[in-house]
Amino acid sequence: MIVRRLEEIIGSEREVKADSGNWESRRLILNNDAVGFSLHDTIIHAGTETLLWYKHHIEAVYCIEGEGEVETTDDGKVHKITPGTVYLLNGSERHLLRASKTMRMVCVFNPPVTGRETHDADGAYLPGADFQD
């Protein structure tokens, strides 16, 4: 059994912040936990826009606080995000994430991330790594 608390993650190597200052992600479950997914508690700061494209991952995002929108860049469709909204990027959709009010999101990735990834020029993470410490 794995038990972790958010307050243990904040300020540790499992808390990752964007160089742009747009977001911070507290990685609760990672690849080295060997459970087939990763789980993140992510803050998207108000007034930001971030281009993301998880070409190698499926991501489910559940909003628990704040307001914003997600726009798929291929078709320009915009979806409002409020608490209780979930969106699933199951087609490797390139998208813009905008926060009008600071949003708190619970995110699940498959394959799981290691926690050390950075977004490339496309806004993507590299394909999943083998289970490792």
C-alpha atoms as an extended CHARMM CRD file, in Angstrom:
* protein
*
       133  EXT
         1         1  MET       CA              0.0000000000        0.0000000000        0.0000000000  PROA      1               0.0000000000
         2         2  ILE       CA              1.1570000000        3.5110000000       -0.8020000000  PROA      2               0.0000000000
         3         3  VAL       CA              0.0380000000        6.4230000000        1.3700000000  PROA      3               0.0000000000
         4         4  ARG       CA              1.1260000000        9.9860000000        0.6380000000  PROA      4               0.0000000000
         5         5  ARG       CA             -0.0980000000       13.3730000000        1.7570000000  PROA      5               0.0000000000
         6         6  LEU       CA             -0.1040000000       16.5290000000       -0.3270000000  PROA      6               0.0000000000
         7         7  GLU       CA              1.7280000000       18.4690000000        2.3840000000  PROA      7               0.0000000000
         8         8  GLU       CA              4.6180000000       15.9590000000        2.0490000000  PROA      8               0.0000000000
         9         9  ILE       CA              4.8050000000       16.5580000000       -1.7140000000  PROA      9               0.0000000000
        10        10  ILE       CA              4.7860000000       20.3650000000       -1.6350000000  PROA      10              0.0000000000
        11        11  GLY       CA              8.3770000000       21.6310000000       -1.5840000000  PROA      11              0.0000000000
        12        12  SER       CA              9.8220000000       18.2080000000       -2.4510000000  PROA      12              0.0000000000
        13        13  GLU       CA             11.2570000000       16.9690000000       -5.7790000000  PROA      13              0.0000000000
        14        14  ARG       CA              7.7250000000       15.7240000000       -6.5720000000  PROA      14              0.0000000000
        15        15  GLU       CA              6.5110000000       19.3240000000       -6.8800000000  PROA      15              0.0000000000
        16        16  VAL       CA              7.3260000000       20.5190000000      -10.3940000000  PROA      16              0.0000000000
        17        17  LYS       CA              6.8230000000       24.1040000000      -11.5530000000  PROA      17              0.0000000000
        18        18  ALA       CA              6.6880000000       25.3590000000      -15.1400000000  PROA      18              0.0000000000
        19        19  ASP       CA              9.5470000000       27.6130000000      -16.1910000000  PROA      19              0.0000000000
        20        20  SER       CA              6.8430000000       29.9440000000      -17.5460000000  PROA      20              0.0000000000
        21        21  GLY       CA              5.2160000000       30.1800000000      -14.1100000000  PROA      21              0.0000000000
        22        22  ASN       CA              1.8850000000       29.0600000000      -15.6170000000  PROA      22              0.0000000000
        23        23  TRP       CA              1.4180000000       25.9440000000      -13.4900000000  PROA      23              0.0000000000
        24        24  GLU       CA              2.7360000000       23.7370000000      -10.7250000000  PROA      24              0.0000000000
        25        25  SER       CA              2.1670000000       20.0190000000      -10.4500000000  PROA      25              0.0000000000
        26        26  ARG       CA              2.3900000000       17.9450000000       -7.3040000000  PROA      26              0.0000000000
        27        27  ARG       CA              3.0710000000       14.3770000000       -8.4370000000  PROA      27              0.0000000000
        28        28  LEU       CA              1.3470000000       12.0040000000       -6.0090000000  PROA      28              0.0000000000
        29        29  ILE       CA              1.7870000000        8.7470000000       -7.9410000000  PROA      29              0.0000000000
        30        30  LEU       CA              4.6050000000        8.2760000000      -10.4730000000  PROA      30              0.0000000000
        31        31  ASN       CA              6.0210000000        5.6900000000      -12.8350000000  PROA      31              0.0000000000
        32        32  ASN       CA              8.2960000000        4.1720000000      -10.1920000000  PROA      32              0.0000000000
        33        33  ASP       CA              5.2110000000        3.2960000000       -8.1020000000  PROA      33              0.0000000000
        34        34  ALA       CA              4.5610000000        0.6440000000      -10.8100000000  PROA      34              0.0000000000
        35        35  VAL       CA              0.7530000000        0.9380000000      -10.9150000000  PROA      35              0.0000000000
        36        36  GLY       CA              0.2770000000        1.8020000000      -14.6140000000  PROA      36              0.0000000000
        37        37  PHE       CA             -0.7000000000        5.4920000000      -14.2490000000  PROA      37              0.0000000000
        38        38  SER       CA              0.4670000000        8.6760000000      -12.5940000000  PROA      38              0.0000000000
        39        39  LEU       CA             -1.6720000000       11.0070000000      -10.4910000000  PROA      39              0.0000000000
        40        40  HSD       CA             -1.0720000000       14.7510000000      -10.1330000000  PROA      40              0.0000000000
        41        41  ASP       CA             -2.5900000000       17.6160000000       -8.1490000000  PROA      41              0.0000000000
        42        42  THR       CA             -2.0070000000       20.5660000000      -10.4760000000  PROA      42              0.0000000000
        43        43  ILE       CA             -2.4830000000       24.3040000000      -10.0980000000  PROA      43              0.0000000000
        44        44  ILE       CA             -3.0390000000       26.3860000000      -13.2610000000  PROA      44              0.0000000000
        45        45  HSD       CA             -2.5030000000       30.0570000000      -12.4320000000  PROA      45              0.0000000000
        46        46  ALA       CA             -5.1010000000       32.7170000000      -13.3190000000  PROA      46              0.0000000000
        47        47  GLY       CA             -4.4760000000       34.7170000000      -16.4720000000  PROA      47              0.0000000000
        48        48  THR       CA             -2.2650000000       32.0720000000      -18.0930000000  PROA      48              0.0000000000
        49        49  GLU       CA             -2.4600000000       30.2020000000      -21.3860000000  PROA      49              0.0000000000
        50        50  THR       CA             -0.4420000000       27.0360000000      -21.9570000000  PROA      50              0.0000000000
        51        51  LEU       CA             -0.0590000000       25.0440000000      -25.1790000000  PROA      51              0.0000000000
        52        52  LEU       CA             -0.0110000000       21.3070000000      -24.4680000000  PROA      52              0.0000000000
        53        53  TRP       CA              0.0990000000       18.2520000000      -26.7120000000  PROA      53              0.0000000000
        54        54  TYR       CA              0.4230000000       14.8700000000      -25.0350000000  PROA      54              0.0000000000
        55        55  LYS       CA              1.2810000000       12.9080000000      -28.1850000000  PROA      55              0.0000000000
        56        56  HSD       CA              2.4610000000        9.9060000000      -26.1970000000  PROA      56              0.0000000000
        57        57  HSD       CA              0.0180000000        9.9300000000      -23.2730000000  PROA      57              0.0000000000
        58        58  ILE       CA             -3.6560000000        9.8210000000      -22.4420000000  PROA      58              0.0000000000
        59        59  GLU       CA             -4.5750000000       12.4030000000      -19.8270000000  PROA      59              0.0000000000
        60        60  ALA       CA             -7.7710000000       12.7570000000      -17.7930000000  PROA      60              0.0000000000
        61        61  VAL       CA             -8.2360000000       16.1020000000      -16.0270000000  PROA      61              0.0000000000
        62        62  TYR       CA            -10.8140000000       16.8110000000      -13.3120000000  PROA      62              0.0000000000
        63        63  CYS       CA            -11.3140000000       20.3940000000      -12.1380000000  PROA      63              0.0000000000
        64        64  ILE       CA            -11.9720000000       20.8010000000       -8.4230000000  PROA      64              0.0000000000
        65        65  GLU       CA            -11.4540000000       24.5940000000       -8.1190000000  PROA      65              0.0000000000
        66        66  GLY       CA            -11.3550000000       27.6780000000      -10.3460000000  PROA      66              0.0000000000
        67        67  GLU       CA            -12.4650000000       28.4930000000      -13.8810000000  PROA      67              0.0000000000
        68        68  GLY       CA            -11.0330000000       28.4120000000      -17.3580000000  PROA      68              0.0000000000
        69        69  GLU       CA            -11.2900000000       26.7530000000      -20.7230000000  PROA      69              0.0000000000
        70        70  VAL       CA             -9.6010000000       24.2160000000      -22.9390000000  PROA      70              0.0000000000
        71        71  GLU       CA             -9.4020000000       24.7280000000      -26.6990000000  PROA      71              0.0000000000
        72        72  THR       CA             -8.4680000000       21.9910000000      -29.1610000000  PROA      72              0.0000000000
        73        73  THR       CA             -6.2050000000       23.6560000000      -31.7130000000  PROA      73              0.0000000000
        74        74  ASP       CA             -7.1100000000       21.4320000000      -34.6890000000  PROA      74              0.0000000000
        75        75  ASP       CA            -10.7650000000       22.4520000000      -34.7200000000  PROA      75              0.0000000000
        76        76  GLY       CA            -10.8900000000       25.5410000000      -32.4690000000  PROA      76              0.0000000000
        77        77  LYS       CA            -13.5420000000       24.0250000000      -30.1720000000  PROA      77              0.0000000000
        78        78  VAL       CA            -13.5730000000       25.6830000000      -26.7560000000  PROA      78              0.0000000000
        79        79  HSD       CA            -14.9000000000       23.9530000000      -23.6410000000  PROA      79              0.0000000000
        80        80  LYS       CA            -15.5700000000       25.8320000000      -20.4040000000  PROA      80              0.0000000000
        81        81  ILE       CA            -13.9560000000       24.3700000000      -17.2880000000  PROA      81              0.0000000000
        82        82  THR       CA            -15.5310000000       24.8100000000      -13.8470000000  PROA      82              0.0000000000
        83        83  PRO       CA            -15.4440000000       22.6630000000      -10.7040000000  PROA      83              0.0000000000
        84        84  GLY       CA            -16.9320000000       19.2750000000      -11.4960000000  PROA      84              0.0000000000
        85        85  THR       CA            -15.7690000000       19.3100000000      -15.1510000000  PROA      85              0.0000000000
        86        86  VAL       CA            -13.6550000000       16.4520000000      -16.4870000000  PROA      86              0.0000000000
        87        87  TYR       CA            -11.9780000000       16.3330000000      -19.8730000000  PROA      87              0.0000000000
        88        88  LEU       CA            -10.1530000000       13.3940000000      -21.3990000000  PROA      88              0.0000000000
        89        89  LEU       CA             -7.4260000000       13.7900000000      -23.9820000000  PROA      89              0.0000000000
        90        90  ASN       CA             -7.8390000000       10.3430000000      -25.5090000000  PROA      90              0.0000000000
        91        91  GLY       CA             -6.9190000000       11.3330000000      -29.0740000000  PROA      91              0.0000000000
        92        92  SER       CA             -3.6060000000       13.0700000000      -28.4300000000  PROA      92              0.0000000000
        93        93  GLU       CA             -5.3190000000       16.4230000000      -28.9320000000  PROA      93              0.0000000000
        94        94  ARG       CA             -3.0940000000       19.4710000000      -29.0890000000  PROA      94              0.0000000000
        95        95  HSD       CA             -4.7810000000       22.0470000000      -26.8630000000  PROA      95              0.0000000000
        96        96  LEU       CA             -4.5930000000       25.4200000000      -25.1790000000  PROA      96              0.0000000000
        97        97  LEU       CA             -5.4000000000       25.5280000000      -21.4860000000  PROA      97              0.0000000000
        98        98  ARG       CA             -6.4870000000       28.9210000000      -20.1730000000  PROA      98              0.0000000000
        99        99  ALA       CA             -7.2680000000       29.8820000000      -16.5860000000  PROA      99              0.0000000000
       100       100  SER       CA             -9.5010000000       32.8700000000      -15.9060000000  PROA      100             0.0000000000
       101       101  LYS       CA             -9.3950000000       32.0440000000      -12.1760000000  PROA      101             0.0000000000
       102       102  THR       CA             -6.6880000000       29.8740000000      -10.6440000000  PROA      102             0.0000000000
       103       103  MET       CA             -7.6870000000       26.2590000000      -11.2540000000  PROA      103             0.0000000000
       104       104  ARG       CA             -6.8670000000       23.1830000000       -9.2190000000  PROA      104             0.0000000000
       105       105  MET       CA             -6.9430000000       20.0120000000      -11.2850000000  PROA      105             0.0000000000
       106       106  VAL       CA             -6.5430000000       16.3220000000      -10.5610000000  PROA      106             0.0000000000
       107       107  CYS       CA             -4.7440000000       14.7510000000      -13.5310000000  PROA      107             0.0000000000
       108       108  VAL       CA             -4.1420000000       11.1120000000      -14.4450000000  PROA      108             0.0000000000
       109       109  PHE       CA             -1.5860000000       10.0910000000      -17.0950000000  PROA      109             0.0000000000
       110       110  ASN       CA             -1.2140000000        6.7900000000      -18.9170000000  PROA      110             0.0000000000
       111       111  PRO       CA              1.5060000000        5.7720000000      -19.4460000000  PROA      111             0.0000000000
       112       112  PRO       CA              2.6530000000        7.1670000000      -16.1170000000  PROA      112             0.0000000000
       113       113  VAL       CA              5.2140000000        9.9560000000      -16.0200000000  PROA      113             0.0000000000
       114       114  THR       CA              8.4670000000        9.7160000000      -14.0980000000  PROA      114             0.0000000000
       115       115  GLY       CA              8.0460000000       13.1810000000      -12.6040000000  PROA      115             0.0000000000
       116       116  ARG       CA             11.1760000000       14.5470000000      -14.2560000000  PROA      116             0.0000000000
       117       117  GLU       CA              9.6810000000       15.2630000000      -17.6940000000  PROA      117             0.0000000000
       118       118  THR       CA              9.6410000000       18.7130000000      -19.2090000000  PROA      118             0.0000000000
       119       119  HSD       CA              7.4150000000       19.8440000000      -22.0670000000  PROA      119             0.0000000000
       120       120  ASP       CA              9.1670000000       19.8640000000      -25.4410000000  PROA      120             0.0000000000
       121       121  ALA       CA              8.6390000000       22.5300000000      -28.1310000000  PROA      121             0.0000000000
       122       122  ASP       CA              5.3130000000       20.8730000000      -29.0630000000  PROA      122             0.0000000000
       123       123  GLY       CA              4.0940000000       20.9330000000      -25.4530000000  PROA      123             0.0000000000
       124       124  ALA       CA              4.5350000000       17.1530000000      -25.1490000000  PROA      124             0.0000000000
       125       125  TYR       CA              6.3010000000       14.7490000000      -22.8290000000  PROA      125             0.0000000000
       126       126  LEU       CA              8.4590000000       11.9920000000      -24.2760000000  PROA      126             0.0000000000
       127       127  PRO       CA              6.9650000000        8.4710000000      -24.3650000000  PROA      127             0.0000000000
       128       128  GLY       CA              6.7120000000        6.6300000000      -21.0500000000  PROA      128             0.0000000000
       129       129  ALA       CA              9.8580000000        5.2860000000      -19.4580000000  PROA      129             0.0000000000
       130       130  ASP       CA             10.4660000000        1.8810000000      -17.9350000000  PROA      130             0.0000000000
       131       131  PHE       CA              9.6380000000        1.6290000000      -14.2500000000  PROA      131             0.0000000000
       132       132  GLN       CA             12.5240000000        3.1890000000      -12.3720000000  PROA      132             0.0000000000
       133       133  ASP       CA             13.4270000000        4.9180000000       -9.1400000000  PROA      133             0.0000000000
